[in-house]
Amino acid sequence: MYHVKMLLELRSLAVFFIVFFFGRRLWALLSRIRTLPPGPWGLPLLGYLPFLKPEAHVHFAQMAKKYGGIFSLSLGNQFVVILSDYKLIREAFRREDFTGRPDTEFTNILGGYGIINSDGRLWKEQRKFLHDKLRRLGMTYSGQGKHEMEARIMKEVEVFLHTLSKERNNSTDLNPILCTSISNVICSLVMSVRFKQKDAKFTRFMNLIAEGFRLFGSLNYANFFPIMRYLPGLQEVIKKIAKNRTEMAAFFQETVDDHRATFDSHNMRDLIDNYLMEIEDAKATGRSEELFQGKEHDRQMQQIIGDLFSAGMETIKTTLLWAVLYMIHEPEVASKIQEELDRVVGRNRLPKLEDRPYLPYTEAVILEVLRISSVVPLGTTHSIHQETKLGGYTIPENAHVVPLLHAVHMDPNLWDEPKAFKPERFLNQEGKVCKPEYFMPFGVGRRMCLGDVLARMELFEFFSSLMHTFHLRKAGEDSGLPTLEATTGATLTPLPFEVSLVQRPLQDSPHEFLNTCQGLRPAGSL
Ligand code: HEM
């Protein structure tokens, strides 16, 4: 009898301890959950993934209305924090602890090379190096380099206009023409190479990039559930990515080898020459092993070329396509730009960078295009490698942090009628350009776009020259206006459309102007 009683007491004690232990754990878990940014619960293991709609930026913006300027959700095994409060975006991204990039299937394939997806010391050193060298090559608003950069861009602008002059009055798809022209700017800066329209090597290169985007897109689920990488379908995708990357690497390596063979330390032609100089210097000073944090030198150069190309081509081309589309929709805005260009620049030359301060309306239109199109709607995902606090909430280690730039640019509390195209919002009462701190198409903080100066130069030169030389009209008499709907990928791209280009009549000095617009030699590979 005594033993039974003992056993019962022991059992009660055990139950008490189990309840106490799990109760404490549950309490700790709930207390911790309460410190995380608010957000939906989702399903066990899958989290919110099954409910995510294809246009993630629009879906997240709707969620932000419910949960606020900082909210969180689980997507598979990832904990994601979405920021749409511009003050919190600024606060987070100026901090060192928010400069990480996520560790995913995608970044594993890249092996930590390059700049966009690198992390820690390699990223810091590469960012400083690139910032310094690209400035010397002309990515700056001041100094001699600026003129060299302008010359590189203008060469492409002129070839672009020449190609278009052959398309006058026809319905034209600007996408492939812009693709070559914008690529040539970045290729000339990085590796002194340029391509003709429809060049076979360039076409292959562009196809590899397009296929790369598609293949990495289909790997998305493995980013959320790493175990899925072992599924046969995804194994095939991974093999194909590896094959394409080998082909791209060979293409870049050929350029690096050519540069090595003709390298002259007294004549730095481009970014690759600067990298070769750095590698030589590291050898001479016994730093070779440490350079690029011990990573393979040539592979780092290959990835840098790939990173700058992918970051600097699609974004600018897409922004220019949006600009053209909005000009077709907003003929009054287009006329005001042309009136300003005619008054300030005159009809006998193309606009130059030094005209820019005197062309506030044109400048305001470019800013409005950048705002309304938010070509990189979700910015680039950041990550943190140690638990931290933001806006009073706990941000756990390895959380992904997404700046919802689209929501910032469409916030009715910040912008009057955000869906309307209103360049005037970027002009102050004196008619001067002013940018509010919640305008952030290039991101903000320590990992802000490295190419924003080049991007602003290119957008100005291409857009103002195009407007100075052509009227942009909708193609086809009977068709309606092309849609402003976007295709959602890493960037927000307009659906394919055509434009009718009507050459603008000349007034003064027709010879010089004609020479610029029509008498140019076609491009050839360097
Ligand atoms: C309209 C044109 C462009 C837009 C809208 C744009 C936008 C952005 C955005 C939103 C980011 C992410 C910032 C972050 O991580 O928080 C970024 C990063 C970056 N951009 Fe751009 N970009 C443009 C053009 C360019 C050009 C022309 C270049 C090349 C020279 C370039 C090079 C880069 C690089 C290297 C990064 C990564 C920086 C890092 O991780 O430290 N971008 N850009």
Boltz pocket constraint, residues with backbone or C-beta under 6 A from the ligand:
constraints:
  - pocket:
      binder: B
      contacts: [[A, 93], [A, 115], [A, 116], [A, 117], [A, 127], [A, 307], [A, 308], [A, 311], [A, 312], [A, 313], [A, 315], [A, 316], [A, 319], [A, 375], [A, 376], [A, 379], [A, 380], [A, 381], [A, 440], [A, 441], [A, 442], [A, 443], [A, 444], [A, 446], [A, 447], [A, 448], [A, 449], [A, 450], [A, 451], [A, 452], [A, 454], [A, 455]]
      max_distance: 6.0
